[in-house]
Every structure is written in structure tokens, then in C-alpha cells.
Amino acid sequence: MGYYALLQMFALLIVAHMVADYPLQGEFLSRAKNRHAPVPGVPWYQALAAHGVIHGGAVGCITGSITLGVLETLSHMLIDDFKCANRISYDLDQALHVGCKVAWLALLLAFGPLP
């Protein structure tokens, strides 16, 4: 994969992240995914998983890799859970999410297409 293709993929991953983290997350998932202040009657882990799967699905579609989609789902859930627990700041949360996108591209560059 050439560098131009990687740059295009990175741009798509960032756009997808912004769409998934803002309009597709919405107020409900933003509140419901927080285990420390859950929405009554809504299992926080289901909301967190739903949000993570939205992100993982976007990464999987853009990269063509289910493996990277699963890694994105899990890492996004972990990072957001840390943010909800006030273990990391909003800015660090966003930086870590972008860092994950860089890591996915580095894996593609190092190993080629992943299943």
C-alpha cells in the first residue's frame, strides 16, 4: 500500500471517527455508556459496546479488515471507559483515539492486508 493511499485512508478514518463520536453517539449513548453515572434501566456496558461497535464497524469498512475493526471496538471502549471514570481528560481521550488510527495504518503498512 502506497503512502498516498495510507494518507487517504487516514483522512477517512478521522472523518469516520468524528461522525461516530459526535452525531452518531448523541446525548443518549454519551450518558448511558458511563458506568459511574448510568442512565436508569439501561445497562452501561451495552451502551458502551454499541458505541464501540459503531467505531469498529467504521474502521473495518474503511480498512477492509475485521481484525482492525475488532481492535478499534475494544480500544475505543477502553479509552471511553477511562474517560468516563475521569482517569483521562477529554483531550487525551481524543488524542488516544487518533493514535489508534495511526497504529492501525502502521499495522497495515508493516503487515499488508489483515483479515
PADO-15725 format. One record per residue (C-alpha): residue number from 0; chain; z, x, y. Coordinates in steps of 0.2 Angstrom, whole numbers, plus 5000, padded with zeros to 4 digits. Example, Ala and Ser with C-alpha at 12.3 -4.5 7.8 and 13.67 -1.06 7.14 Angstrom:
@k:0; c:A; pz:5039; px:5062; py:4978;
@k:1; c:A; pz:5036; px:5068; py:4995;
***
This chain:
@k:0; c:A; pz:5000; px:5000; py:5000;
@k:1; c:A; pz:4995; px:5007; py:5017;
@k:2; c:A; pz:5006; px:5009; py:5032;
@k:3; c:A; pz:4996; px:4996; py:5042;
@k:4; c:A; pz:4999; px:4983; py:5028;
@k:5; c:A; pz:5018; px:4988; py:5027;
@k:6; c:A; pz:5019; px:4985; py:5046;
@k:7; c:A; pz:5011; px:4968; py:5045;
@k:8; c:A; pz:5022; px:4964; py:5030;
@k:9; c:A; pz:5037; px:4969; py:5041;
@k:10; c:A; pz:5032; px:4958; py:5055;
@k:11; c:A; pz:5030; px:4943; py:5044;
@k:12; c:A; pz:5047; px:4947; py:5036;
@k:13; c:A; pz:5055; px:4947; py:5053;
@k:14; c:A; pz:5047; px:4931; py:5059;
@k:15; c:A; pz:5052; px:4923; py:5042;
@k:16; c:A; pz:5070; px:4929; py:5045;
@k:17; c:A; pz:5070; px:4921; py:5062;
@k:18; c:A; pz:5063; px:4905; py:5056;
@k:19; c:A; pz:5075; px:4904; py:5041;
@k:20; c:A; pz:5091; px:4910; py:5051;
@k:21; c:A; pz:5088; px:4898; py:5066;
@k:22; c:A; pz:5078; px:4882; py:5064;
@k:23; c:A; pz:5079; px:4881; py:5045;
@k:24; c:A; pz:5098; px:4884; py:5045;
@k:25; c:A; pz:5103; px:4872; py:5058;
@k:26; c:A; pz:5120; px:4867; py:5063;
@k:27; c:A; pz:5125; px:4859; py:5046;
@k:28; c:A; pz:5121; px:4875; py:5035;
@k:29; c:A; pz:5129; px:4886; py:5048;
@k:30; c:A; pz:5145; px:4877; py:5047;
@k:31; c:A; pz:5145; px:4872; py:5029;
@k:32; c:A; pz:5142; px:4889; py:5022;
@k:33; c:A; pz:5159; px:4896; py:5029;
@k:34; c:A; pz:5172; px:4896; py:5016;
@k:35; c:A; pz:5185; px:4899; py:5029;
@k:36; c:A; pz:5181; px:4883; py:5039;
@k:37; c:A; pz:5172; px:4872; py:5026;
@k:38; c:A; pz:5164; px:4855; py:5030;
@k:39; c:A; pz:5175; px:4842; py:5021;
@k:40; c:A; pz:5167; px:4836; py:5005;
@k:41; c:A; pz:5153; px:4850; py:5005;
@k:42; c:A; pz:5155; px:4865; py:4993;
@k:43; c:A; pz:5153; px:4880; py:5004;
@k:44; c:A; pz:5146; px:4890; py:4990;
@k:45; c:A; pz:5132; px:4878; py:4988;
@k:46; c:A; pz:5128; px:4878; py:5007;
@k:47; c:A; pz:5128; px:4897; py:5007;
@k:48; c:A; pz:5117; px:4898; py:4991;
@k:49; c:A; pz:5105; px:4886; py:4999;
@k:50; c:A; pz:5104; px:4897; py:5015;
@k:51; c:A; pz:5102; px:4912; py:5004;
@k:52; c:A; pz:5088; px:4905; py:4994;
@k:53; c:A; pz:5078; px:4899; py:5009;
@k:54; c:A; pz:5078; px:4918; py:5014;
@k:55; c:A; pz:5075; px:4924; py:4997;
@k:56; c:A; pz:5060; px:4912; py:4995;
@k:57; c:A; pz:5053; px:4918; py:5011;
@k:58; c:A; pz:5054; px:4936; py:5006;
@k:59; c:A; pz:5047; px:4933; py:4989;
@k:60; c:A; pz:5032; px:4924; py:4996;
@k:61; c:A; pz:5028; px:4937; py:5008;
@k:62; c:A; pz:5031; px:4952; py:4997;
@k:63; c:A; pz:5024; px:4944; py:4981;
@k:64; c:A; pz:5040; px:4949; py:4972;
@k:65; c:A; pz:5053; px:4938; py:4964;
@k:66; c:A; pz:5064; px:4954; py:4962;
@k:67; c:A; pz:5064; px:4956; py:4981;
@k:68; c:A; pz:5067; px:4938; py:4983;
@k:69; c:A; pz:5082; px:4938; py:4972;
@k:70; c:A; pz:5089; px:4954; py:4981;
@k:71; c:A; pz:5086; px:4946; py:4998;
@k:72; c:A; pz:5095; px:4930; py:4992;
@k:73; c:A; pz:5110; px:4940; py:4986;
@k:74; c:A; pz:5111; px:4952; py:5000;
@k:75; c:A; pz:5109; px:4938; py:5013;
@k:76; c:A; pz:5123; px:4928; py:5005;
@k:77; c:A; pz:5135; px:4943; py:5005;
@k:78; c:A; pz:5131; px:4948; py:5023;
@k:79; c:A; pz:5134; px:4930; py:5029;
@k:80; c:A; pz:5150; px:4928; py:5020;
@k:81; c:A; pz:5156; px:4944; py:5028;
@k:82; c:A; pz:5151; px:4937; py:5045;
@k:83; c:A; pz:5160; px:4920; py:5041;
@k:84; c:A; pz:5176; px:4930; py:5037;
@k:85; c:A; pz:5175; px:4939; py:5053;
@k:86; c:A; pz:5173; px:4956; py:5044;
@k:87; c:A; pz:5157; px:4960; py:5053;
@k:88; c:A; pz:5150; px:4954; py:5070;
@k:89; c:A; pz:5135; px:4943; py:5073;
@k:90; c:A; pz:5126; px:4959; py:5080;
@k:91; c:A; pz:5130; px:4969; py:5064;
@k:92; c:A; pz:5125; px:4953; py:5053;
@k:93; c:A; pz:5108; px:4953; py:5061;
@k:94; c:A; pz:5106; px:4972; py:5060;
@k:95; c:A; pz:5110; px:4972; py:5041;
@k:96; c:A; pz:5098; px:4958; py:5038;
@k:97; c:A; pz:5084; px:4968; py:5047;
@k:98; c:A; pz:5090; px:4983; py:5037;
@k:99; c:A; pz:5087; px:4974; py:5021;
@k:100; c:A; pz:5069; px:4970; py:5026;
@k:101; c:A; pz:5066; px:4989; py:5029;
@k:102; c:A; pz:5074; px:4993; py:5012;
@k:103; c:A; pz:5063; px:4980; py:5003;
@k:104; c:A; pz:5047; px:4989; py:5011;
@k:105; c:A; pz:5054; px:5006; py:5006;
@k:106; c:A; pz:5056; px:5000; py:4988;
@k:107; c:A; pz:5038; px:4994; py:4989;
@k:108; c:A; pz:5032; px:5010; py:4996;
@k:109; c:A; pz:5041; px:5020; py:4983;
@k:110; c:A; pz:5038; px:5010; py:4968;
@k:111; c:A; pz:5022; px:4999; py:4972;
@k:112; c:A; pz:5022; px:4981; py:4967;
@k:113; c:A; pz:5038; px:4974; py:4960;
@k:114; c:A; pz:5039; px:4960; py:4948;
***
